[in-house]
């Protein structure tokens, strides 16, 4: 499975770096290793890797890299349900990005701040940073951040009672995720659309998106596959064949 392969490669790289004094390389590997552990819901291990990476980024006075780690820490805390900690990390990421002049991490931090406000049930505070993130992402051509911003805007519209606008924004996000090639987030976008369509009565379209999410999650060995499979079986839906 992809996550197991990433873990093996990352651990091998860390072992090799023990013989080389390269702080930046070690920080990058640690940051990358956190991803598969987070996807597998092994949060404590992911947190350890990110905290070690952050210490090394600071040791190297790498402000841009520090901003990236803060963004990843915020994402991890969000998955752990520590939403106030997540928002604090995203604000630190934004500060680092502004000081380093990095537009990518600035737009990513703004989008993440918007998402954190949504999770904290403050949708009125989510729209402005999401729109700012979207404007930057489109200007400099970052489909990943564009997708994040569209997702946050969709969530804000949904929370404010605007499901039609939310649907449009989620569809824009899905298209952007496909452009990035990010399979886990493409699956999550399908699932998000499926849930919204189900809630608004479009059952067939909901099943279409949920089934595509399942195919991707299964291919990745993602733990979400089991729960989603059960949900699809409850509605007696047969997912499309793999291609």
N, C-alpha and C positions, 0 to 999 in steps of 0.2 A: 504494500500500500504506500501511497506517496508520503504520508506523514512519517511512517517508519523509516522510509528511505532518507528523508530529510534529517531525521534524528541520527541515523547511523553516519551520514556524511558530516553532519555538524560535529558530532563527538569525535570523529576521526580528525577533523580539522583542528579542533581544540587540542587534541593530543599532540598533533604535529607542531602546534604553536608553542608548546611548552619548551621547545628547543630554540625558539626564535623570539627575541624581544621586540615584538611588534604590537604595541598597545592598540593601535587603530584596527588592525586585522582581528585581534582578539575581541574587541568591542563589536565589530560587525558580525562575527560568528555567533557570539552570545546573543545579540539582538535577533539574528535569524533563527537561532535554536528555539527561542521562546515561542515562535509561531506554531510549529507542530504540537508542542506541549499544550498551548492554549486551545488549539482546535480539538485536541483529544480530551479537553477539560481537566488537564493535569495542571491546575492553576498555580499551585505552590512552587512547582519546578519552573514554570514559565516566569513567575515573579522573581525568583532567584536569579535567573539568567538576565532579566532586564535590569535588575538592580546592580548586578555586576557590570553590565555594559554601561550603565549610567556613570558609575564610578570611574570607569576607564575613559569615557568621553570627557568627563570633567578633568581628569588627570592630564589629558592631552590638550585641554583648552579648546576642544572641538565643539563650538557653540551650535553649529548646524546639526552635527550628529546628536548632540544632547537634545535638541528639539525633537528629532525623530524618535528618540527613546521615550521622551515624555509622552508623545502621542501614543506610542505602543503601550506604555504603562497605563494610560487612561483607558485605552481599549480593553486591556486586561481587567482593570478594576471594574469597568462596566459589566463585563461578563461575570464577574464575581459578585455583582450586586452592590458594590461599594461606590455608589453613584456620586457622593460628595467628593470622594477621593479622585474619582475619574474626572470630574469637572475641574478640580484643582490641577491635576496633571495637564489637562488640555490648555488651561490658562498659562501654565508654565511653558508649555510647548509654543503657544502663541507669542509669549514674551521672548523666548529664545529665537524664534523665527524672525520677529521684527528686528531684534538686535543684530542678527546675522544677515538680514536682507534676503532671506530665502523665501521666495514666493510660493514654492511648492508646499513647504511645511506650514507657511502662514495660512494658505487656503485649506490645508488638511486640518489644522488646529481649529480654524473657524467652523468648519463643517462638523468637527467632533464636538465643539462647544454647543452647537445647535442641537446635536443629537442628545447630548447630556441633559440639556434643558427639557427636551421632550421626555426623557426617561424620568426626570424629576417632576413631571407634570406641570411644566411651565411653557406651554406651546407659544405663548405670546412673546417669549424671549428667544425663541428659536429661529424665527423667520429672518430677522436682520442678519445674523452671522451666516446663515445658510445662503442668503442671496449674495452677500459679499464674497463668500467662498466660491460660489458658482461663477460670478463675474471674473474673478482671478483665474479660475481653472479654464474657462473658455478663452480668455485672453492669451494664456500661455500654453494652452493645449495639453491639459492634464485630465484625460478621461476618467481616471480613478477618482480624483477629487470631485470632478463634475458629477460622477455617479453618487458619491457620498452626499453632495449638496442636494441633488435632486431627491434623494431618499429622505433627508431631513426636512426639506420643503414639503414633501408628500406627507410625512408624519405630522407636521404642523397643521397642514390643511385638514387632515383627518381628525385631529384632536379639536380643531375649531369648527367641526361640523360641515366640512366641504369635501365630501367623498369623491365627487367628480373631478375636482382639481387634484386631489390626492392620487387618483387613478392615473391621470395624465403624468404627474410627476414620477410615479413609480415606474411607468412604462419608459419614460425618458431614462430613468436610472438603470433599468434592465438593459436597454440598448447600449448605454455607456459601459456597463460591466462586461458585456460581450466584446466590446472593443478592447478592453484591457486584457482579456484572456484569463481573468481571475475566476477560476471555477467555483471556489467556495462561496464567494460573494455573489456570483451569478445565480447559484442555487438559492441563496438567501433571498435574492431579489424575486426569483420565481415564487418562492414560498410566501413572501410578503404580498405579492400581487394575488396569489391564490387565496390568501386569507381575506383580503379586502373584497375580492370578487364574490367569495362565499358569503360574506356578511351583507353584501348588497344584492344577493339573490341570483347572481350569475354562476350557477352551480357547475355547468359544463366547463366554462372557462376556468373556474377555480380548480377543477380537477386536472385540467390540462397543465396549468402552471405547477401545481403540487406534484404531479407525476414527473415532470421534467426535473424538478428539484430533487426528487427521490433518486432518479437515475444518476445525477451528479454526486449526491451525497454517498450513494453506494459505491461509486467508482473511487471515491476518496477515502472510504472506510470511516466516514464521519459518524459519530454516535447518534446524530439526529436522524439517521436513516431509519432506525428501528421504530421510533415514535411516529415518524411520518408514514412509514409503511402500514402501521396499525391504523392510522387515520384513514388512509386510502382504502384499506380492506373493509373498514366499517361502512364505507359508502359503496362497496362492491364495485370498485373501479379498477379496470385493468390498465396498467401504465403502458406507454409505448415501448416497443422493442428498442434495444440499444442500437446505435448506429456507429 
